Amino acid sequence: MPAYVLLAKIAIAASVIGFASWLADKKPVLAGFLVALPLVSILAILFSYLEHRDAENSITFAKSIMIGVPVSYFFFLPFFFAERLQLGFWGSYLSGLLLLVVGYFVHRSVVALLN
């Protein structure tokens, strides 16, 4: 892959993240909706297919993402229950990261069952 293609992919992904972060200060509800869209997945699937031209791997990649999306919600659970559990930002954030580790093993198990 030429370096300019890699740099273009990085620039596009960084722009999406940067815009969402900027928008979160101005319109947090709209930013949350935009971030909830599978923009990263859409870009990653497209870039992967364009780079490798392997439809089967791209389909497997998309299936793995489909399984991973609900599992990734584990991260947000501590934020959802932060007041009830008396968690501040860092407590919620770190708990969410720990739950993502659990989510990884759930994802791995479900993918293994499907293969």
VOGU-3710 file (C-alpha; in Angstrom, 3 decimals, decimal comma):
1> mpayvllaki> 0,000/0,000/0,000  1,448/3,368/-0,956  2,158/5,756/1,889  -0,233/8,371/0,493  -3,137/5,894/0,734  -2,320/5,170/4,373  -2,066/8,895/5,095  -5,407/9,532/3,362  -7,079/6,825/5,472  -5,608/8,290/8,651
11> aiaasvigfa> -6,688/11,813/7,655  -10,266/10,722/6,942  -10,581/8,773/10,202  -8,986/11,572/12,231  -11,306/14,121/10,632  -14,380/12,130/11,639  -13,144/11,833/15,233  -12,022/15,461/15,405  -15,319/16,753/14,026  -17,353/14,661/16,459
21> swladkkpvl> -15,237/15,860/19,381  -15,628/19,496/18,310  -19,375/19,079/17,780  -19,784/17,473/21,229  -19,102/20,861/22,821  -21,630/22,689/20,634  -24,374/20,089/20,178  -23,723/17,009/22,334  -26,956/15,248/21,332  -26,185/15,567/17,608
31> agflvalplv> -22,559/14,545/18,203  -23,727/11,482/20,126  -26,009/10,500/17,267  -23,235/10,937/14,689  -20,760/8,936/16,742  -23,367/6,194/17,181  -23,518/5,798/13,409  -21,220/3,036/12,220  -18,938/5,521/10,419  -15,731/3,838/11,504
41> silailfsyl> -17,099/0,443/10,493  -18,271/1,757/7,133  -14,865/3,280/6,430  -12,898/0,286/7,725  -14,888/-2,229/5,667  -14,513/-0,097/2,548  -10,786/0,532/3,067  -10,175/-3,148/3,819  -11,945/-4,288/0,673  -10,259/-1,674/-1,517
51> ehrdaensit> -6,853/-2,606/-0,136  -7,155/-6,406/-0,219  -9,911/-7,037/-2,813  -11,103/-10,045/-0,813  -14,898/-10,133/-0,586  -14,970/-13,174/1,722  -12,654/-11,557/4,283  -14,608/-8,301/4,066  -17,860/-10,157/4,746  -16,288/-11,987/7,707
61> faksimigvp> -14,971/-8,630/8,942  -18,478/-7,117/8,698  -20,018/-10,071/10,568  -17,457/-9,684/13,343  -18,334/-5,997/13,588  -22,039/-6,849/13,749  -21,370/-9,119/16,729  -19,003/-6,598/18,285  -21,405/-3,655/18,222  -23,782/-4,877/20,947
71> vsyffflpff> -20,841/-6,178/22,978  -19,228/-2,726/22,794  -22,227/-1,349/24,693  -20,683/-2,911/27,805  -18,441/0,175/27,906  -21,425/2,477/28,375  -23,153/0,549/31,172  -21,237/2,247/34,030  -22,104/5,678/32,592  -25,767/4,713/32,378
81> faerlqlgfw> -25,776/3,670/36,035  -23,233/6,254/37,279  -25,635/8,125/39,545  -27,133/4,987/41,055  -23,664/3,489/41,626  -22,198/6,852/42,683  -19,507/6,728/40,025  -17,784/9,838/38,747  -16,364/10,185/35,264  -13,128/8,271/35,892
91> gsylsgllll> -14,862/5,500/37,799  -17,352/5,091/34,973  -14,644/5,291/32,327  -12,330/2,746/33,946  -15,215/0,404/34,749  -16,307/0,662/31,131  -12,831/-0,257/29,935  -12,810/-3,294/32,223  -16,208/-4,323/30,878  -14,789/-4,046/27,347
101> vvgyfvhrsv> -12,254/-6,716/28,295  -15,175/-8,923/29,317  -16,878/-7,965/26,055  -13,844/-9,069/24,077  -14,130/-12,595/25,475  -17,886/-12,638/24,819  -17,229/-11,511/21,226  -14,532/-14,121/20,742  -16,824/-16,876/22,021  -19,756/-15,870/19,811
111> valln> -17,558/-15,591/16,706  -16,087/-19,039/17,442  -19,604/-20,499/17,673  -20,481/-19,074/14,262  -17,393/-20,458/12,531
//
